[in-house]
Each structure stands twice: as structure tokens, then as C-alpha cells.
Amino acid sequence: MPEMTSMTKPLSLVFFLAAAPVAASDAVLGEETIHQSPNGIAERCVRITPVPGGTYDKDDLEQEAAYCAIDLYPSDVAMCPKTWSTSPGTMIYDIADGPYAGDRATFERNACKEGKSAGTLAADTLAKFKPTMNAKGTSGTFSASPLLYYHFSRYFDMTVKVPVTVWRSIDAGEHLAEVGSEGLSLSGGSHGGRMNHAGWRALVAAEKDPKSYQPTDDLFTADRSQIYGVLTSSPGHRYGTEINGTRVSGWGKGQNEDFQKTPAFLALRSDKPLVEAIEHGLTEGRKDRQIAKDLGQSVTPQQMAYWMKELTEIVILDFILSQQDRVGNIDFTPYYYWLDGGKLEHKKAKHHEPRDGTVPADAILLRRTNLNDNDAGGRVQYANFAKSTQMLEKLRHMNAGTYEKLMALSADLQGGGAIATWLATSFGLTEREVAQVVGNTTLAAGLLRDSCNKGLLTFDLEPAEFFKTGSVVDRPVSCDGN
């Protein structure tokens, strides 16, 4: 099925796109909170309008509110440059307690030098601020991308955990003085890598002269007084090759092909019934020595069932949003799961620590997937590796609800429905960026519909049911999603 072009966009969607800017902008919509910088500049925090039909739990809404309640400038809050990984960002700490309690200046002067360890000197980590950064030599980041991931994951009511994210602007002069200059200095040493340092160099240059960054609207508010990005967090631990793949084939298509040779993805590619597909995935995946080592000997069928559903969700989101940097960036949080009177219960576990005695002896430790690093999607210029390596076409197992939500999303976007309006008006996206999401969704739905019509898809990914009964009956689904 061809991607939607400008000639095939529904008229109602064209109406909304007609007013879209040629570059991403600060024209986002949602519930606003205003904070004032020491320079008297009104900084905005925006809880983006919820996606129509989305499922947001109480914790989501409370975390959104908590992020937007953060005032960046009192004495018991401190900001440090993120000088690790590949992109520049700002860590925001609560220093109401600890060795630097209430001493913002000293914390920023001394603790920020510790890099990741600065958080151990604070009472808590409040959030991470990440702006767009796509200058030469930098790692591609687009601040709208984590927002899109958050809200689309709630539309699909996904099993995989995608962190709550809100939009935020920051006084550019204040950020330069307090964070940017130090980020440039520290990232040039032992803490940061080449791309991180290049990102800080470009960000500092832009904060001094906004015109030095193009497109300027991607990074700055309309009046050029502030940079903007997102507030989010990154809970969890990094998977090894058992989920992220070996990556031996190098960046790009190669490592995305490696990703499809992991046990859970091999199980998804198998046309065998679920239990047999799980065994097939484990057997074939373990043929790689490093995967076998990272996987260990005690992977349960229940774990595989959760992984399989989570991977289908990741692939669908990455395909729709043109993610170019997924492989190697998938995390997990450990939980204990058990049955109590036929009801599935769970409790968060501490990584690498024995069970604490508050869960039954027969509880099963499962790694539940976190999708934290979501900032390399959304832009037309990014490479869509889920698409170019045919990940959707290879799926043979699917959750019925996920499939039906995708079909409904595609129909809405093609028909200029409520979600189409929300997408075109809530995120400050350009016409091309909106059209890309519409086109990718149309293509994704078409590919899976084709597999369904050919009888290649089995709708048996119900991990909670599988945990309870050890089997799942293939659910009958209308391939058209009706």
C-alpha cells in the first residue's frame, strides 16, 4: 500500500494543515502553568490535550501536574547539565534535603561535576528537560517525539511503559548562564562523548544567537526569549542483547535486522501456535552466544508472552512515528507476578536484590519493558527503520485490541476525525510532520490488514490471560477492524 501523499489527504485534514507552520513551533495546546524566571520572562509548562479515546490513569495525571508544578528557580531546586549519553539535556533536582540542602549555587558549582552521580547528592530527581537538537555532528533529538510517544501509547492503552511527558519552555538567557556554559565545559572532558559535546556547543551558540540554529522555531519560542523542550523521566534498567539485539551489524538497518533475531522477536515471526512459537524463539535466539548469556537459563513462557506483546507495541509506535534510534535503547523494570484467588497480582522488585519476603514463594520475576528514549522520531528527516526493515510484515502474532485500535486510528486520520484534529493542532508540528504520521499510520494499518486477510496473523497476545491459564485462544477479529 503506498503512503498517503499531499494529493490523497482528506479535505478535512488539509484544512487543518493549511495553517501549519513550515517548522515545528511553540504553538502547542493544553492546560498551561506559568512560571516566571529571574529575568521576568513567563515560562510555560503545557499538559498537552489528551488524545481522544486515550486511557490515562491517575498516576499519569498526577505526574503531569507534578512536572508542571516545578519552578526551576527556588533555592531548593537545582539544575545540572546532562553530559552523558549522546544528547544535551538538563537534570532538575530537589535539594530540599541532603548535603547541599537549600544551597542551589554550591550544588550547581560542585555536584554537577559528578555527572550522573549528582543525583545521589540530591533529595530527589524531579525531571529531565530535553530540547530539540539536530545540528551537525549531534545525535538527532526532536522534543515533540516523546510527547507523541506518551500520548499515542495512551491511545493504544499499551502494555509497554512509556513515561509521562509534558511540554516546557525555559528562559534562554537564564539557561545559558546557569546550565549551558557549564554543560559545554563539562561535556568536553571525561563525562561526555563527541555527540553530547557537539550538542552542547550548538545549544550554547544558539542561546547566544538564536539565528545560529536552524530551523530556529524548532528550538526557540516565537519571541526568541526561550528555548523549549519536554520534561520527562527515564526509569528502568537497560536490557542486554536478549531484547536490544547484538548490534554486530552496525548502526542503521544492520542493527535493526539484528533486533529481529532476538528470542521474543523470533517468536513473533513464527507461524506456530503461541506456546510452540515461544519455544521456537528461545531455541533459535539462544544459538547466539551473547544472547544466550544475557538471556540466562530461567526465562519463563510468561516472560516471553509479555515481551512479545511489548515488542509489537514498540514496532507499531516506531513505525507510525518514524523512530530512527530504537535499538539499544530499550529498558525494563522488574516486577513479581503471582496469582491470588485467580487474580493476577504484581509488585515492583528491586533489581539484583533477592525477594523481600512480601511476595509468595512461587511468584515469578518478570522484566516489564520501559520505552524511555523516544526523542528520535517525528521528524520527516529521520530514518524509519521499522519500516525499511519490514518489521510489521514479519509479525505473525498480535493482540486483538491493539490491532483494532490501529484500524480505528487509521480511519480517523484518513477521515479528518477527532484524533486528526488533535494531532494537527496540539504539538506545534509542521504540515509535513503531521502528514508523515498520517501516512505511516495508513501504511501500518494496510500492511497488518493484508497479513490478516491472508490468514497470517494470530490474535493470541494476551499475556495476563496466558499467565493465568498457560494458553490463549486465538480471538476472532474482523480484518477491517469493524
C-alpha positions in Angstrom: 0.0 0.0 0.0 1.5 3.4 -0.9 2.0 6.1 1.6 -0.5 8.9 1.7 0.7 11.9 -0.4 -0.5 15.5 -0.4 -2.8 14.6 -3.2 -4.6 11.9 -1.2 -5.0 13.8 2.1 -8.7 14.0 3.2 -10.1 17.5 2.7 -10.9 18.0 6.4 -7.2 17.3 7.3 -6.0 19.6 4.6 -8.0 22.4 6.2 -6.0 21.9 9.5 -2.7 21.5 7.8 -3.1 24.7 5.8 -2.3 26.8 8.8 0.6 24.6 10.0 4.0 26.2 10.2 6.9 25.3 8.0 9.0 24.5 11.1 8.0 23.0 14.4 6.9 25.7 16.8 5.8 26.5 20.3 2.1 26.6 19.2 1.1 23.7 21.5 -2.3 23.2 23.1 -3.2 22.0 26.5 -3.6 23.0 30.2 -0.9 25.7 30.9 1.0 26.6 34.0 3.1 29.8 34.0 6.3 30.3 35.9 8.4 33.4 36.0 12.2 33.4 35.5 14.5 35.8 37.4 14.6 37.9 34.3 10.8 38.3 34.4 10.1 36.0 31.5 6.9 34.0 31.6 7.9 30.3 31.1 5.1 27.9 30.1 4.5 24.3 31.1 1.8 22.6 29.0 0.0 19.4 29.7 -0.8 18.5 26.1 -4.5 17.9 25.5 -5.3 14.2 25.9 -5.7 12.1 22.8 -9.4 11.4 22.1 -10.1 7.9 23.2 -6.9 7.6 25.3 -6.6 5.9 28.6 -4.7 7.9 31.2 -4.6 6.6 34.8 -4.4 8.5 38.0 -0.6 8.3 38.2 -0.3 9.8 34.7 -2.3 12.8 35.5 -0.6 13.3 38.9 2.8 13.1 37.2 1.8 15.6 34.6 0.6 18.0 37.3 3.8 17.4 39.3 6.0 18.3 36.3 4.1 21.5 35.6 4.3 22.5 39.2 8.1 22.6 39.1 9.5 26.1 39.5 13.1 26.0 38.3 14.5 28.8 40.4 13.9 28.5 44.1 16.9 27.7 46.4 15.8 24.1 47.0 15.8 23.3 43.3 19.0 22.9 41.2 19.8 22.3 37.5 22.7 20.4 36.1 23.7 19.8 32.5 23.2 16.2 31.3 26.7 15.4 30.0 26.4 11.7 29.5 24.8 9.7 26.6 24.5 11.5 23.2 22.2 14.5 23.6 22.3 17.6 25.7 19.7 17.9 28.4 19.1 19.4 31.8 18.6 17.4 35.1 16.4 19.1 37.6 17.0 18.1 41.2 15.2 18.6 44.5 17.8 19.7 47.0 15.5 20.4 50.0 17.5 17.8 51.9 21.0 16.3 51.6 24.5 17.8 51.9 23.6 20.8 49.8 20.1 21.4 51.3 18.8 24.8 50.1 22.2 25.8 48.6 21.5 25.9 44.9 24.6 27.8 43.9 27.0 25.4 45.7 25.2 22.3 44.4 25.4 23.6 40.8 29.1 24.5 41.3 30.2 21.3 42.9 27.7 18.4 42.5 27.0 18.9 38.8 30.7 18.0 38.1 29.8 14.5 39.3 27.7 13.8 36.2 25.1 11.0 36.8 26.2 10.8 40.4 25.0 14.3 41.1 21.6 12.7 41.7 22.9 10.9 44.7 23.7 14.2 46.4 20.1 15.5 45.9 16.9 14.6 47.8 15.3 13.5 44.5 15.5 13.9 40.7 12.4 15.9 39.7 12.7 15.6 35.9 14.9 15.7 32.8 14.5 18.6 30.3 15.3 17.8 26.7 15.2 20.2 23.8 15.3 19.5 20.1 18.9 19.2 18.8 19.7 18.3 15.2 22.8 20.4 14.4 25.8 18.9 12.5 27.6 16.3 14.4 24.9 15.8 17.1 22.6 13.0 17.9 19.2 13.6 16.4 16.6 14.6 19.0 13.2 16.2 18.5 11.3 17.4 21.5 7.8 16.7 20.0 8.7 13.0 19.7 8.5 12.0 23.4 5.2 13.9 23.6 3.8 11.9 20.7 5.0 8.6 22.2 3.4 9.4 25.5 0.0 10.3 24.1 -0.1 7.6 21.4 0.8 4.9 23.9 -2.2 6.0 26.0 -4.4 5.9 22.9 -3.4 2.2 22.4 -3.6 1.5 26.1 -0.3 -0.2 25.8 1.4 -2.8 28.0 4.8 -1.3 27.4 5.6 1.5 29.8 6.1 4.9 28.1 6.9 7.8 30.5 4.7 10.7 31.2 5.9 13.8 29.3 4.9 17.5 29.3 6.0 20.5 27.2 8.1 23.2 28.9 9.9 26.4 27.9 12.9 27.9 29.7 14.3 31.4 29.7 17.2 31.0 27.2 19.5 33.6 29.0 19.0 32.0 32.3 19.6 28.6 31.0 22.8 29.7 29.3 24.2 31.3 32.4 23.2 28.5 34.8 23.4 25.3 32.7 24.6 25.8 29.2 28.0 27.2 29.7 28.8 24.5 32.3 27.4 21.8 30.0 29.8 22.9 27.3 32.7 22.9 29.7 31.9 19.6 31.4 31.0 17.7 28.2 34.4 18.3 26.8 36.0 16.2 29.5 35.7 12.6 30.6 31.9 12.7 31.3 30.6 13.2 27.8 31.1 11.8 24.3 31.6 13.5 21.0 27.9 14.0 20.1 27.0 15.2 23.5 29.7 17.8 23.4 28.6 18.8 19.9 25.1 19.2 21.1 26.1 21.5 24.0 28.3 23.5 21.6 25.3 24.1 19.3 22.9 24.8 22.1 25.2 27.4 23.8 25.8 29.1 20.4 22.0 29.2 19.8 21.3 30.6 23.3 23.8 33.4 22.5 22.4 33.9 18.9 19.1 32.1 18.1 19.7 32.6 14.4 22.7 30.2 14.6 20.3 27.3 15.0 18.1 26.3 12.0 15.2 26.0 11.9 15.1 28.4 14.8 11.5 27.7 15.5 12.4 24.1 16.3 14.2 25.2 19.4 13.0 28.7 20.3 9.7 30.3 21.2 8.3 32.8 18.7 9.8 35.8 20.6 13.2 34.0 20.8 13.4 34.6 24.5 13.1 31.0 25.5 14.2 27.5 24.4 11.6 24.8 24.7 11.5 21.1 25.0 10.0 18.5 27.3 10.0 17.4 30.9 10.1 13.6 31.4 12.0 10.9 33.2 13.8 7.6 32.4 13.0 4.9 34.9 14.4 1.4 34.5 17.4 -0.6 33.6 18.9 -1.2 30.1 18.2 -4.6 28.5 21.1 -6.5 27.1 21.2 -8.3 23.8 18.2 -10.5 24.8 15.9 -7.6 23.8 18.1 -4.9 22.2 19.9 -7.4 19.9 23.6 -7.9 19.3 24.0 -4.8 17.1 27.0 -6.5 15.5 25.9 -5.4 12.1 26.4 -1.7 12.8 24.1 1.3 13.2 21.1 1.6 10.9 19.4 -1.2 9.0 22.0 -3.7 10.2 21.3 -3.5 13.9 17.6 -3.3 13.2 17.9 -6.7 11.5 19.9 -8.0 14.5 17.0 -6.8 16.7 14.7 -9.1 14.8 16.9 -12.1 15.8 16.2 -11.8 19.5 14.1 -14.6 21.1 10.9 -12.6 21.5 11.0 -11.2 18.0 11.8 -14.6 16.6 8.7 -15.9 18.4 6.6 -13.1 16.9 7.9 -14.2 13.4 6.9 -17.8 13.9 3.6 -19.0 12.5 3.4 -21.8 15.1 0.8 -21.6 18.0 1.8 -19.4 20.8 3.4 -22.0 23.2 5.4 -23.5 20.3 6.3 -20.1 19.0 7.8 -19.2 22.4 9.8 -22.3 22.5 11.0 -21.7 18.9 12.1 -18.2 19.7 14.0 -19.2 22.8 15.7 -22.1 20.9 16.7 -20.1 17.9 17.7 -17.0 19.9 20.0 -18.9 22.2 22.1 -20.0 19.2 23.8 -16.6 19.5 26.3 -17.0 22.3 25.9 -13.4 23.7 22.1 -13.6 23.6 22.2 -16.9 25.4 24.4 -15.4 28.1 22.2 -12.3 28.6 19.0 -14.3 28.4 20.0 -16.8 31.1 18.5 -20.2 31.6 15.3 -19.4 33.5 13.3 -17.4 31.0 9.6 -18.4 31.6 6.9 -18.7 28.9 5.1 -15.9 30.8 8.0 -13.6 30.4 8.1 -14.3 26.7 4.4 -13.6 26.3 4.8 -10.1 27.9 7.9 -9.4 25.8 6.1 -10.4 22.6 3.2 -8.1 23.2 5.5 -5.3 24.2 7.6 -5.7 21.1 4.6 -5.5 18.8 3.6 -2.2 20.5 7.1 -0.8 20.2 7.2 -1.7 16.5 3.8 -0.1 15.8 4.8 3.2 17.6 8.2 3.3 16.0 6.7 2.7 12.5 4.0 5.4 12.9 6.4 7.9 14.4 9.5 7.2 12.2 11.8 6.4 15.0 15.4 6.1 13.9 17.2 5.2 17.2 15.3 2.5 19.0 17.8 -0.5 19.0 20.0 -0.4 22.1 17.6 2.0 23.9 15.0 -0.4 25.4 14.8 -0.6 29.2 13.0 -2.7 31.8 11.7 -2.6 35.4 11.5 -5.9 37.4 8.2 -7.0 38.9 7.0 -10.0 40.8 3.8 -11.6 39.4 1.6 -14.2 41.1 -2.0 -15.4 41.2 -4.2 -14.8 44.2 -7.5 -16.5 44.0 -7.4 -16.4 40.2 -6.5 -12.7 40.2 -3.1 -11.6 38.8 -1.1 -9.5 41.3 2.2 -7.8 41.0 4.7 -5.8 42.9 7.8 -3.9 41.9 11.0 -5.6 42.7 14.5 -4.3 43.4 16.9 -5.1 40.6 19.7 -7.6 41.5 18.2 -8.0 45.0 16.5 -11.1 46.5 12.8 -11.1 47.1 11.9 -9.2 50.3 9.5 -11.8 51.7 6.4 -9.8 51.0 5.5 -11.8 47.9 4.6 -15.5 47.6 7.4 -18.0 47.2 6.0 -19.1 43.8 5.9 -15.5 42.5 7.6 -15.2 39.1 10.0 -12.3 38.5 9.3 -10.6 35.1 11.0 -7.8 33.4 8.5 -5.3 32.1 9.6 -3.1 29.3 10.1 0.7 29.6 10.3 2.8 26.4 12.2 5.8 27.7 14.4 7.1 24.9 11.8 8.3 22.4 13.3 11.5 21.1 14.4 10.5 17.6 11.0 10.2 16.0 8.5 12.6 14.4 10.8 14.5 12.0 10.5 13.8 8.3 14.3 13.8 8.0 14.7 10.8 10.3 15.1 7.2 9.0 12.2 4.9 9.7 13.9 1.6 10.4 10.8 -0.3 11.5 9.5 0.5 8.0 12.7 -0.1 6.0 13.4 -3.4 7.6 9.8 -4.7 7.2 9.2 -5.3 10.9 5.4 -5.2 10.6 5.2 -7.5 7.6 7.1 -10.2 9.6 4.7 -10.3 12.6 2.6 -13.4 13.0 1.2 -12.8 16.4 -0.8 -9.7 17.6 -3.0 -8.5 20.3 -6.6 -8.1 19.0 -7.2 -4.8 20.9 -4.0 -3.3 19.6 -4.9 -4.3 16.0 -8.5 -2.8 16.3 -7.2 0.4 17.8 -4.7 0.8 14.9 -7.5 0.3 12.4 -9.6 2.9 14.2 -6.7 5.3 14.3 -6.1 4.9 10.6 -9.8 5.5 9.8 -9.8 8.6 12.0 -6.7 10.1 10.5 -7.7 9.5 6.9 -11.2 10.8 7.6 -10.1 14.0 9.4 -11.6 12.9 12.6 -11.1 14.0 16.2 -7.6 12.5 16.5 -6.6 14.1 13.2 -7.6 17.5 14.5 -5.8 16.8 17.8 -2.6 15.7 16.0 -2.6 18.7 13.7 -3.2 21.3 16.4 -1.7 20.1 19.7 2.0 19.6 19.2 3.3 22.5 17.0 4.1 20.1 14.2 4.6 21.1 10.6 2.3 20.1 7.8 4.9 17.5 6.6 5.3 16.1 10.1 1.6 15.6 10.5 1.2 14.2 7.1 4.0 11.7 7.8 2.2 10.4 10.9 -1.0 10.0 8.9 0.8 8.3 6.0 2.7 5.9 8.3 -0.4 5.0 10.2 -2.3 4.3 6.9 0.6 2.2 5.7 0.9 0.3 9.0 -2.8 -0.5 9.1 -2.7 -1.6 5.4 0.3 -3.9 6.0 -1.3 -5.6 9.0 -4.7 -5.8 7.4 -3.1 -7.5 4.4 -1.5 -10.1 6.7 -4.8 -10.6 8.5 -6.7 -11.1 5.2 -4.1 -13.7 4.2 -4.6 -15.6 7.4 -1.0 -14.8 8.6 -1.9 -13.1 11.9 -2.9 -15.0 15.0 -4.6 -12.8 17.7 -3.3 -14.5 20.8 -1.1 -12.0 22.6 -2.9 -11.8 25.9 0.0 -12.1 28.4 -2.2 -11.7 31.6 -4.6 -14.5 30.3 -1.6 -16.6 29.4 -0.1 -16.1 32.9 -3.4 -17.4 34.4 -4.1 -20.3 32.1 -1.0 -21.2 30.2 -2.7 -20.9 26.9 -4.7 -18.3 24.8 -7.4 -19.0 22.3 -7.0 -17.1 19.0 -9.6 -14.4 19.1 -11.7 -13.8 16.0 -11.1 -10.4 14.6 -12.5 -8.5 11.7 -9.6 -7.7 9.5 -11.2 -4.3 8.6 -11.3 -3.6 12.4 -15.1 -3.2 12.5 
